[in-house]
Amino acid sequence: MNDLIRRWQRAVERAGEEQVRIVNIGGELFATSSSQRMGAYRLSRTAAGWACECIANQEHLLPCKHLAALADALGLDVLADMRITLPADAPAGNAA
């Protein structure tokens, strides 16, 4: 669990450093990309929580700076409201 919290802390830092912004386009939410000029990642609410279409979250279910920016903008709880998983190397006893 400590690793997951550290990952979220770093995602929050990166979102601020890289000025990730949340925009509403036609009723859909997007997070701006800091690596692709004029790029953005779609954010969507799923049964498992908010998800981002970036590689980190889409393929690996890891915290990302885009979801961190969304959590900040909407006042969400990153541990309860986001679609993420504990890292595979996390001890089972720390999953609470």
Secondary structure, DSSP 8 states (H G I E B T S, - for coil): -HHHHHHHHHHHHHHHHTT--EEEETTEEEEE-SSSTT-EEEEEEETTEEEE-SHHHHTT----HHHHHHHHHHT--HHHHB-----TTS-GGG--
